[in-house]
């Protein structure tokens, strides 16, 4: 009975993680944090971002499988293709409703496009010259930078622009902070895959080693916290919360290694933005 329950739980957890619902909740959390920080409450962009992540990430996974770059994931994907298709279809319907049948600011799509472009064309080649594919992944260390910039833009600039919020210095500082922490919490993924990623990717762990990459991550987390002091009208409670979430991120980074399972990164590390959102609501928004 116990084994049956554990197998059932594992199937649920696998679907939750591998269908990208978990990463979608992380995107929702980061977007919601941005809006609440700038005093915006009633807004559907966090849901828009979450639905977009489910659709785009599942589509990208499908393309990667076609290119035989995700062999470990192929069997699970095709075993659940009908459920994944239904989830994606439902997400598309809800996304269309939010975009065209709510108070959504359609002009915000313009600021979303460059970041969506970066995400999509990291996997899909921009063009082919003979047998050579030209994409963002062909350029050294672009992987982690493009991911962090895209996520920072989608979870900071996009929701504020959609809400017609004026881009002040605080907005740009928030964007930089988000970039720094996103690089730091993406590093455990690169550390996990350091021996499996193609050498042409030249990820930070491949170029500088695992230990030095962790040091880079710690420095970025320090910058993430320090930049808060440059904002206008910052509060100490904000500082304490950023220190807390940075310590959590630093712990996960510190314990990262190529021997860690996919659950360590794809579930626990991806859960950091969700934890941040929960703490933000509990301690900053009474």
N, C-alpha and C positions, 0 to 999 in steps of 0.2 A: 504493500500500500504506500509506504514511504517513498519507495523508488518511483512508483507511478506518479505520485504527486510532484516529485522533483523533476521528472521528465516533462510533465505538463507545464510546470513553472518555467523550465528551460525553453520550451517551445514558445511560450508567451514572451519571454524575455528576448529570445532571438528575433521574433517578429517585430517587437517594439524597437529593437536596436537596428536590425538590418533593413527594415522598411523605411528607416530614416525619420520615424516619428520622434525619437529621442532628440536627434539633432535639430528637428523642427521646433521642438519645445525650447531648446537652447536659443535658437534664433528668436522665437517669441519672447523669451525672457530678456535677452539683450535689447530688443526693440522697446519693450515695455519699460525697462529701466531708463532708457533715454527719454521717453515721453514723460514719465513721472518726475525725472530730475528737472525737467524744464516746465513743469506744472501743467502738462497736458494729460487729461484723464480719459475723456470719451473719444476714443479713436480706434479704428479697425486695422491700422497698419501692422500691429503685431500679428494679427491673424493672417493678414495678407502675406507677410514674410514667412510665417510657418507653412502655409499652404504652398507657397512658391518653392520652398525648400523641398517639401515632399515630392512635388512634381519634377523639379529640375534634377534633384539628386537621384531619383529612381531612373530618370531618363539617362543621366550620365552613367549610372551603373550599367544600364543596358548596353550603352555604346562601348563601355570598357570591356564588357563580357564578349561582345562581338569582335573586339580587337584582341581577345584572348589575354587580357592583362589582369583579369580577376578570376583565375581558374579555381581558387579556393572557394569562391562565392557562387560559382556558376550553378552547381547542383541545387543549392538552397533557393536561388533566384527562380529557376524554372519550376521547381516544386511548388512555389507559392506565386507563380506568375498571375494566376487569375485573381487572387486576393490583392496582390500589388496593383494590378490593373484597375480593380474596383476602387481601391483606395485613391489611386491617382485620378480616376475619373471623377470621383466625389470631390476631390480637392480642386479640380479644374472647374466644376460647376459652382462651388462655393466662391472660388476666386473670381469667376465671371460675375457672380452676383455682387460681390463687394466692389468690384471695379466699375460696373455699369448701373447698378441699381441701389447704390447707397450714396452717401455724401462724399465719397472718395474723390480726391483732387487728381484728375487725370494728368495734369501737368507734371505730377510727381514721377510719372513713368520716365520722363526725360532724364531725371537725375539718377534713376535706377538703371537705365540702359548700360552705361559704361561698366558698372560693377557686374551686371548680369553677363555682359560681354566677356569680362575677364574670367568669370567662373566657367562659362560654357566653352570658351576657346582654350581653356587650360587642357581639356580633354580632346576636343575636336580640332583637327589641324586647320589653321587659317588658310593654308594653301599647300599644294604639293609640287615640288620641283623634281621631276623624275620620280625616284623612289624615296626622296627625302621629304619628310613631313615637317612643316614649319608651324609650330604651336608654342604657347608660353612655356610648356614643359621642356622645350629644347634649350632654353636659356638657363645658365647656371643660377641656382638659388632663387629662381623666380617663383617656384612652387609655394613656399611658405609666405613670401611677400605678397603675392597675388591673392592668396586666400585671405590673409589678414586685411589687406586694403579693401577687398570686395566686401567682406563681412562688416568691417568698420563703416564703410559707405552705406551699406544696406541697413544696418541697425542704428546708425546715428544720423547721417545726412538725409537719407530718404524719408524717415518718419517725420523729421522736423520740417523738411521742405513741404511734405504733404499737408502738414498742419499749418502752413504759412507762417512758420516761426522765423523771425529774422536771424540770419547767421551772424552772431556776435563772436567775440573772441572766445567766449566760454564754449561755443559749439565746436570751434576748431580744436580747442584743447581737449574736449571730450573725444573728438575723432582720433587725435593722436594717442590719447590714453587707451582707447579701445583697440587701436592698432597694436600697441605695445603688449597688452595683455593677451590679445589673440595670437600673436607670434609666440608668446611664452607658453600658452596652453596647446599650441599646435606642435611644439617641439617634441613632446612625448610620442607623437605619431611618427615623426621622422626618426626618432631614436629607435622606436620599435622596428621600423622598416629599414634600418641603416644597412643591413646586409642583403636586403631584397630589392631595394630601389635600384633602377638602372644607374650606373655610374655617371651617365651624362646629366642626370638631374642635379648632381653636385649639391645635395642638401647640406645644411649646416653640420650635422653629425658626420657626414662623409668628408667634408672639407676640414673641419676643426677637431673632430673626435667628439665622443659622447660627453666627456667631462667638461671640455671647453664650451660645448653647446649649452650645457646646463648653466654655466657661469654667465653666458650671454643672456639666457632666460632670466636669471636672477637680476641682472642689471636692468633688463627691460621692465621687470616688475617694480624695481625701485623707481624707475622713471615714471611708471604708471601712477604710483602713489605721489611722487614729488610734484608732478604737474598740477595736482589738485590745488596746491598753494598759489598757483598763478591765476586761478579763477577769481572772478569778482564775487564777493559775498559768500565765500566758502564757509562751511561750518565744521567744527571739530568732529561731529558725529559722522560726517561724510568721510573724513580722514580715517577714523577708526574702522569704518566698514571696509574701506579700500585696503587698509593694512591687513584686516582679517582675511579677505578674499585672496589677497596676494600671498599670504602665508599658506593658505590651502593650496593654491596653484603651485607654490614653491615646493611643498611637500610632495605633490604628485610628480612634479618635474624631477625632484631629487631621487625618488624611488623608480623612475623610469629606466628601462633597460631593454635591449633587444630580446630578452627572454620573457618579457611581459606578454600576457594574452591579449587578444583583441578586446576582451571585455574591459580590461584595465583602461584602455584609451577610449574605445567607442562607447563605453557606458560611464565609467567613473570620471574620466577627464572631461568628457562632454557634458557631465552633470554640473560642472563648476558654474556656468552661467545661470543654471536653474537655481542652484544654491544661493548665488548672488542675488537673484531676484527675490527669493523667499526672505533672505535676511534684510534686503532693502525695504520690503513691505513691512516686515515686523518691527524694524528699528527706526526707520526714517519717515514712514507715513502712518502716523497714528490715526 
